Amino acid sequence: MAVDLYDELGGGYDVIINWERRLARETPFYRDLFARHQVARLLDVGCGTGWHARLFAGWGIAVVAADPSRAMLDVAGEVTRGLPVQLVEAGFAELPGLCETPFQAVVCLGNTLPHATTPRARAAALAAFRQCLAPGGVCVIQTLNYDLLRATGERFQPLSHGVVDGREQILLRMFDFGAVTWQFNILRFTRRDTGWEFTVSSAQHLPVFSADLAAQLQAAGFHGVRLLGGFDGNQFDPGASDMLLAVGQG
């Protein structure tokens, strides 16, 4: 995974997301899903700054939250303080070492899976997700709708604005399309006393296309795979959905 990009952003990553609004939208979906699968332990892969881990732990779920970025985990430690969350510095390759005690749920949210940048790395990551699941457990993967991005050629994600360490920041996310991997860029503008400062952080993504992901989840041993277009539970539409949300059972 692209540790450097996220280490550079640190707490500034949260400028991108309105967490209060996002979690309010997602809560009914996860509440229902986790109740049906009797989730007591959960693995959050690519936990970032820990807001999903905080949400789930607030429901009494014991969460192991893994991320390869030390800077992300430092923020997550503050976000989840006092809750039953174990933070682990680990990327996809280290996941099998976390699976001695199985989980009733594995989640990989916030467009984390594309950071497995080769087909072999993705297959290994999905196999690790399956290995970590208890019988009857559930896996949830959320990514951008790469089918739509490929069809439209849209390079730019919504502009984000906020304050980090007392400084106004504007973040622009954009892709440079490649034949196999796409370069994901975050352009960060910070207002200084002397004017605006500009930096760019980049990482490679292996795009996640819906038909590929469904087949890859089945190959990894998941069954009952559903592809949704959002947390309202509607079926995924490659030409219109805001996101790709894959749900599979162990």
Summary of the structure (lengths in Angstrom):
residues: 250
radius of gyration: 17.6
end to end distance: 24.5
largest distance: 58.5
contacts: 819
relative contact order: 0.15
helix: 36%
strand: 34%
